[in-house]
Amino acid sequence: MAPTREGPMADASDASDAKAPDEYVLDPVSTDASKASLKGHLRLTPDSPAGDGDLAPPSDAPGPVRDGETASIDDGDRGSVRYKVYKRRWFGLIQLTLLNIIISWDWLTFSPVSQNAAIYYNTTESAINWFSTGFLFAFVVIFPAAIYALHLGPRPSIIASAVLILVGNWIRFAGSHSRDGGLYGVVMFGQILVGLAQPFVLSAPTRYSDMWFTNRGRVAATALASLANPFGAALGQLVVPFMVSGPGDVSNAVLYVAIISSVAALPSFFIPAAPPTPPGPSGSTPKMSLRSSLRHLRSLEIWLILVPFGILVGFFNSISSLLNQIMMPYGFTSDDAGIAGAILIVVGLIVSAISSPILDRTKQFLLAIKIAVPVIGLCYLVFIWMPGTRSLEGPYVVLALLGASSFALVPVALEFLAEIAHPVSPEVTSTIAWSGGQLLGGAFILISDALKAGPVADPPFHMFNALIFTAVVALATVPLPLALGLFGRKDRLVMRRTRSDERTEVPPLV
């Protein structure tokens, strides 16, 4: 009997991809005696690169399957379930990464050039802010459908996102095809369609990595696909100002983004549905139904992560959308603001690329969360005074530190949620976490816009009060994750999924 599977593809060597299905599903154990001796133990099968022998010394907690290796675990009377990782997993991961880049670039097509966009669409900067706000709110409207699609597997979710990206981008261009002016309502409709595409891929990385990767690679895989989203925002912040030197250039910018988005979305239709075999025991563990999953999300520890995650992601979305309007009243150019946004994100990506593989191996998720959240709060506090320095060094340094701590936090928090909630399917906690960030991001943009100073202020239209609001709320969230594991609740933070992969006892979900 083949193990239960749910989702995309897997990855082994090209040779192992060519094996007949019965070669990699079961490794029968012929006698009761041999079954008893192997029960609960992980061993390499004869076709493994390492040959016969134990992958780890016989124990109740053998080591995880390594990339390129084939392992089998005795499963009672059914024989030994075979586990593999497949090279094909990289195709789906890269495609998921591309879609997250494109969606985020679509989100910030107009924010970095809000003044020119307002003239081109014959409206106000506040109305242009609604392109970002409507995009974020669209996530909240559609996220239940995204959870359902991801529960079926990443492929239906990725295809749904690709279709919405294609349609939304070309509707945006239909409202922007003339250099003489655009149709605001048509573009808003296209923007919302692209916003509806976001939860289908932004929430997918934890589901995809759970299905395709071992516990030695999940954080890195989740980081790559999740942090591609802010990388797309960095591209938008950096590239769009160079595309648009005046109101008439907005049309060409929308066209170029539509073409790039279409090219990136088309390979989505060729992603396989599921790996032939799971990468490890947790990958073959039947996940809870959606209804049961929601009932098990009452754990205090889960909400001590979900709440600060949503608030801090919301502020990151708000700052990314409004950075141009935060800096320009103090004499900075749109290019300066675009570079600041790129620094915020690129430095974060570099730090995450370093930290994620380390955390994959050390599993110090809780420590990383308790370090990152206070640093983020302090960065928002210091940033209150940075635009007023009228010097680039201060904003650039603080934004670099903010990006480093924020990007290190995102994949760790998402994977830690999946760990402590297992066997709740990872897309449930991931989608709820991201929907909170998108909802609050839209709300924070509206609040910050309302706190913007008037034309007689010094300087006119500054956002000093909005930065104070951001810092106060961000600092108020810091104690929440710091309370994790305190007051005799350390046992509630067990890494349940990792224990499942190690074939050790998993405590009941509380």
C-alpha positions in Angstrom: 0.0 0.0 0.0 1.4 3.4 -0.9 1.7 6.0 1.8 -0.9 8.8 1.9 0.2 11.8 -0.2 -1.2 15.3 -0.5 0.3 17.9 -2.9 3.0 18.7 -5.4 6.0 16.9 -6.6 9.2 15.6 -5.1 12.9 15.4 -6.0 15.4 12.6 -6.4 18.1 11.9 -9.0 17.1 11.7 -12.6 17.7 8.0 -12.4 15.4 7.5 -9.5 12.7 9.5 -11.3 12.7 6.9 -14.0 12.1 3.9 -11.6 8.8 2.1 -11.8 6.3 3.2 -9.1 6.4 -0.1 -7.2 10.2 0.3 -6.8 9.9 3.4 -4.7 6.6 2.9 -2.8 7.3 -0.2 -0.8 10.2 -2.2 0.5 8.5 -5.4 1.7 9.9 -7.1 4.8 9.4 -10.8 4.4 9.2 -12.2 7.9 7.7 -11.3 11.2 11.1 -11.5 12.8 12.6 -9.0 10.4 9.6 -6.7 10.8 10.0 -6.8 14.6 13.7 -6.0 14.3 13.2 -3.1 11.9 10.1 -1.6 13.4 10.5 2.1 14.0 14.0 2.1 12.6 15.2 4.0 9.5 17.5 2.3 7.1 18.9 2.9 3.6 17.6 0.7 0.8 19.9 -1.2 -1.5 19.5 1.3 -4.4 20.5 4.2 -2.2 23.8 5.9 -3.0 25.2 4.8 0.3 24.2 1.2 -0.1 22.8 -1.1 2.6 23.1 -0.2 6.2 21.6 2.0 9.0 21.2 5.7 8.3 21.5 6.1 12.0 22.1 3.8 14.9 19.0 1.7 15.6 16.9 3.8 18.0 13.4 5.2 18.3 14.6 8.4 16.8 16.6 7.9 13.6 18.0 10.7 11.6 16.0 12.3 8.8 16.2 11.4 5.1 18.9 13.2 3.3 18.6 14.7 -0.2 19.2 12.1 -2.9 18.8 9.2 -0.5 16.0 6.6 -0.3 14.9 5.5 3.2 12.4 3.0 4.4 10.6 2.7 7.7 8.7 -0.4 8.7 5.0 0.2 8.8 3.7 -2.9 10.5 2.0 -5.4 8.2 2.1 -3.2 5.2 5.9 -3.4 4.8 8.4 -0.5 4.8 7.2 2.9 3.6 9.8 4.5 1.3 10.7 8.2 1.6 12.6 10.3 -1.0 13.3 13.8 -2.1 13.2 14.7 -5.8 15.0 17.2 -7.9 11.7 18.1 -9.4 10.8 20.0 -6.2 13.0 22.8 -7.4 10.9 23.5 -10.5 7.8 24.1 -8.4 9.7 26.1 -5.7 11.3 28.4 -8.4 7.9 28.9 -10.0 6.3 29.7 -6.7 9.1 32.2 -6.0 8.6 33.9 -9.4 4.9 34.3 -8.8 5.5 35.9 -5.4 8.0 38.3 -7.0 5.6 39.3 -9.7 2.5 39.7 -7.5 4.5 42.0 -5.2 5.8 44.1 -8.1 2.2 44.4 -9.4 1.2 45.6 -5.9 3.8 48.5 -5.9 3.5 49.5 -9.6 2.0 52.9 -8.7 3.2 53.7 -5.1 6.8 54.6 -6.1 5.5 57.2 -8.6 2.4 58.2 -6.8 2.6 61.9 -7.9 2.9 61.1 -11.6 0.2 58.3 -11.3 -2.2 60.8 -9.6 -1.8 63.2 -12.6 -2.1 60.4 -15.2 -5.3 59.0 -13.7 -6.6 62.5 -12.9 -7.0 61.8 -9.2 -5.3 62.4 -5.9 -2.4 60.7 -4.1 -4.8 59.4 -1.5 -6.7 57.6 -4.3 -3.5 56.2 -5.7 -2.8 54.8 -2.2 -6.0 52.8 -2.6 -4.3 50.8 -5.3 -2.1 49.4 -2.5 -4.9 49.3 0.1 -7.4 47.5 -2.2 -4.8 45.0 -3.2 -4.2 44.1 0.5 -7.9 44.0 1.4 -8.5 41.6 -1.5 -6.3 39.0 0.3 -8.7 39.0 3.2 -11.8 38.6 1.0 -10.4 35.5 -0.8 -8.3 33.8 1.9 -10.9 31.1 2.8 -10.8 29.9 -0.8 -7.0 29.9 -0.7 -7.0 27.7 2.3 -9.3 25.3 0.6 -7.3 25.2 -2.6 -4.0 24.7 -0.7 -5.6 21.9 1.3 -6.1 20.1 -2.0 -2.5 20.7 -2.8 -0.2 23.6 -4.1 -0.9 23.0 -7.8 -4.5 24.1 -7.9 -3.6 27.1 -5.8 -0.7 28.1 -8.0 -2.8 27.7 -11.2 -5.6 29.9 -9.8 -3.0 32.6 -8.9 -1.5 32.5 -12.4 -4.9 32.9 -14.1 -5.7 35.9 -11.9 -2.3 37.5 -12.5 -2.7 37.2 -16.3 -6.3 38.6 -16.4 -5.6 41.3 -13.8 -2.5 42.7 -15.4 -4.0 43.0 -18.9 -7.1 44.7 -17.5 -4.8 47.2 -15.8 -3.2 47.9 -19.1 -6.6 48.2 -20.8 -7.2 51.1 -18.4 -3.8 52.6 -19.1 -3.2 52.1 -22.8 -3.2 55.8 -23.7 -0.3 58.1 -22.8 -2.8 61.0 -22.5 -4.5 59.5 -19.4 -5.9 56.4 -17.8 -9.2 55.0 -16.4 -8.8 54.8 -12.7 -11.8 52.5 -12.1 -10.6 49.9 -14.7 -7.1 49.9 -13.3 -8.5 49.4 -9.8 -10.5 46.4 -10.9 -7.4 44.8 -12.5 -5.4 45.6 -9.3 -8.0 43.9 -7.1 -7.9 40.8 -9.4 -4.1 40.6 -8.9 -4.7 41.1 -5.2 -7.0 38.1 -5.2 -4.2 36.1 -6.6 -1.8 36.8 -3.8 -3.1 34.5 -1.0 -2.9 31.5 -3.4 0.9 31.8 -3.6 1.9 33.8 -0.5 0.4 31.2 1.8 1.7 28.3 -0.3 5.4 28.0 0.7 4.8 26.2 4.1 2.4 23.8 2.4 4.9 23.2 -0.5 8.0 22.8 1.7 6.0 20.4 4.0 5.2 18.2 1.0 8.5 18.3 -0.8 11.3 19.0 1.6 12.8 17.3 4.7 13.1 19.0 8.0 16.6 20.0 7.0 15.4 22.2 4.2 12.0 23.4 5.0 12.9 26.8 6.5 15.2 27.6 3.6 12.5 26.6 1.1 9.8 28.6 2.9 12.2 31.6 3.1 13.0 31.5 -0.6 9.4 31.5 -1.7 8.0 33.8 1.0 10.7 36.4 0.9 10.4 36.6 -2.9 7.3 38.6 -2.2 9.1 41.6 -0.6 11.9 41.1 -3.2 9.2 41.9 -5.8 8.3 45.0 -3.8 12.0 46.0 -3.9 12.0 45.6 -7.7 8.9 47.8 -7.9 10.4 50.4 -5.6 13.7 50.5 -7.5 12.7 49.9 -11.2 9.4 51.7 -11.6 10.8 55.2 -10.8 13.3 54.7 -13.7 10.4 53.7 -16.0 8.4 56.8 -15.2 9.9 60.2 -15.6 6.5 61.9 -16.2 2.8 61.2 -16.1 2.7 59.9 -19.7 5.2 57.2 -18.9 2.8 55.4 -16.6 1.2 53.7 -19.5 4.4 52.1 -20.7 5.3 51.0 -17.1 2.0 49.2 -16.8 2.5 47.5 -20.1 6.1 46.3 -19.3 4.9 44.9 -15.9 2.0 43.1 -17.7 4.4 41.5 -20.1 6.9 40.4 -17.4 4.0 39.1 -15.3 2.6 37.0 -18.2 6.0 35.4 -18.9 6.5 34.5 -15.3 3.0 33.1 -14.8 2.7 30.8 -17.8 5.0 27.9 -16.5 2.6 27.5 -13.6 0.3 25.3 -15.7 3.1 22.7 -16.0 3.7 22.1 -12.3 3.1 18.4 -11.3 0.4 17.8 -8.7 2.3 15.6 -6.1 5.5 13.9 -5.3 5.6 10.1 -6.0 6.5 9.5 -2.3 6.7 11.8 0.7 10.1 13.2 1.9 9.6 11.8 5.5 7.1 10.6 8.0 5.5 14.0 8.6 4.9 14.3 4.9 2.8 11.1 4.9 1.0 12.0 8.2 -2.7 12.6 7.4 -3.5 16.2 8.0 -6.5 17.3 9.9 -9.6 18.4 8.1 -10.2 22.2 7.7 -12.9 22.1 10.3 -10.8 20.2 12.8 -7.8 22.4 12.1 -9.8 25.6 13.0 -10.9 24.0 16.3 -7.3 23.3 17.2 -6.2 26.9 16.7 -7.2 27.9 20.2 -3.7 27.4 21.6 -2.4 30.6 23.3 1.0 30.0 21.9 -0.2 30.0 18.3 -1.8 33.4 18.9 1.3 34.8 20.6 2.9 34.3 17.2 0.0 35.1 14.9 -0.8 38.5 16.5 2.7 40.1 16.3 3.3 38.5 12.9 0.2 40.2 11.5 1.0 43.6 13.1 4.6 43.6 12.0 3.9 42.4 8.4 1.1 45.0 8.3 3.6 47.8 9.2 6.1 46.4 6.7 3.4 46.6 4.0 2.5 50.1 5.1 6.1 51.4 5.1 6.8 49.8 1.7 3.7 51.5 0.2 4.2 54.9 1.7 8.0 55.2 1.8 8.0 57.6 -1.2 5.5 59.9 0.7 7.4 59.6 4.0 10.7 60.7 2.5 9.9 63.2 -0.2 8.6 66.0 2.0 12.1 66.2 3.5 13.8 66.9 0.2 14.5 63.3 -0.9 13.8 62.3 -4.5 11.7 59.4 -5.7 14.9 57.7 -6.7 16.2 58.1 -3.1 13.0 56.6 -1.7 13.2 53.8 -4.3 16.8 53.0 -3.2 15.8 53.1 0.4 13.0 50.6 -0.3 15.5 48.4 -2.1 17.9 48.5 0.8 15.2 47.5 3.2 14.5 44.4 1.2 17.8 43.4 -0.4 19.6 43.5 3.0 16.8 41.4 4.5 17.1 38.8 1.7 20.8 38.5 2.3 20.4 38.0 6.0 17.6 35.5 5.5 19.7 33.6 3.0 22.4 33.2 5.8 20.1 32.6 8.7 17.6 30.2 7.2 20.0 27.3 6.6 21.5 27.7 10.0 18.0 27.6 11.7 17.1 24.6 9.5 19.9 22.7 11.3 19.8 24.2 14.8 16.0 24.5 15.1 16.4 27.5 17.3 13.2 29.0 16.1 12.0 30.4 19.4 15.3 32.1 20.1 15.3 33.7 16.7 11.7 35.0 17.2 12.5 36.5 20.6 15.6 38.3 19.2 14.0 39.6 15.9 10.7 41.1 17.3 12.4 43.5 19.8 14.9 44.6 17.1 12.0 45.3 14.7 10.2 47.4 17.4 13.3 49.4 18.1 13.9 50.1 14.4 10.4 51.6 14.0 11.1 53.7 17.1 14.4 55.1 15.7 13.0 55.6 12.2 10.6 58.3 13.5 13.5 60.8 13.4 15.4 59.5 10.3 13.6 61.3 7.5 14.0 64.6 9.4 17.8 64.3 9.3 17.5 65.1 5.6 20.5 62.8 5.1 20.5 59.5 3.4 22.8 57.7 5.8 20.3 57.5 8.7 17.3 56.2 6.9 19.4 53.7 4.9 21.1 52.2 8.0 17.8 51.9 10.0 15.9 50.4 7.0 18.7 47.9 6.4 18.5 46.8 10.1 14.7 46.7 9.9 14.8 44.6 6.7 17.4 42.2 8.2 15.3 41.5 11.3 12.0 41.4 9.5 13.1 39.0 6.8 14.8 36.7 9.3 11.5 36.6 11.3 9.1 35.7 8.5 10.1 32.1 7.5 11.0 31.2 11.1 7.6 32.3 12.4 5.7 30.5 9.6 7.6 27.3 10.1 7.4 27.5 13.9 3.6 27.8 13.6 3.6 24.7 11.4 5.7 22.9 13.9 3.7 23.5 17.1 0.3 23.1 15.3 1.2 19.8 13.5 -0.8 17.8 12.3 -2.8 20.9 11.4 -2.1 21.4 7.7 0.6 24.2 7.3 -1.5 26.3 4.9 -4.1 27.0 7.6 -1.7 28.8 10.0 0.2 30.3 7.1 -2.9 31.8 5.4 -4.3 33.1 8.7 -0.9 34.7 9.5 -0.6 36.4 6.1 -4.2 37.5 6.0 -3.7 39.3 9.3 -0.7 41.1 7.8 -2.6 42.1 4.7 -5.7 43.3 6.5 -3.7 45.3 9.0 -1.4 46.6 6.3 -4.3 48.0 4.4 -5.7 49.5 7.7 -2.3 51.0 8.6 -2.0 52.7 5.1 -5.4 54.3 5.7 -4.5 55.4 9.2 -1.1 56.8 8.1 -2.7 58.6 5.2 -5.2 60.2 7.7 -2.3 61.2 9.9 -0.4 63.0 7.1 0.2 66.7 7.8 -1.5 69.4 5.7 0.0 71.8 3.1 0.8 74.4 5.8 2.9 72.1 7.9 6.7 72.2 8.1 7.5 70.5 5.9 4.2 70.2 4.0 2.5 66.8 4.0 5.1 65.2 6.3 4.2 61.8 8.0 5.9 62.3 11.3 2.7 61.4 13.2 2.2 58.3 11.2 5.7 57.1 12.1 4.9 57.7 15.8 1.8 55.6 15.5 3.8 52.8 13.8 6.5 52.8 16.5 4.0 52.8 19.4 1.9 49.9 18.1 5.0 47.9 17.0 6.6 48.3 20.5 3.4 47.3 22.2 3.5 43.9 20.4 7.1 43.1 21.6 6.0 41.5 24.9 3.8 38.9 23.2 6.4 36.6 21.7 8.7 37.2 24.6 6.1 35.5 26.8 6.3 32.2 24.8 7.3 29.3 27.0 7.0 31.3 30.3 4.7 30.6 33.2 5.1 26.9 33.1 4.0 26.5 29.4 7.3 25.5 27.8 5.8 22.1 27.0 3.3 23.8 24.7 6.2 24.7 22.3 7.2 21.1 21.3 8.4 20.8 17.7 5.7 18.3 16.9 6.5 17.9 13.2 10.2 17.4 13.7 9.4 14.8 16.4 7.2 13.0 13.8 10.1 13.0 11.3 12.4 11.5 14.0 9.8 8.8 14.7 9.6 9.9 18.4 6.4 10.2 20.4 4.4 13.3 19.5 2.3 14.7 22.4 -1.3 15.5 22.0 -2.2 18.9 20.4 -3.5 21.2 23.0 
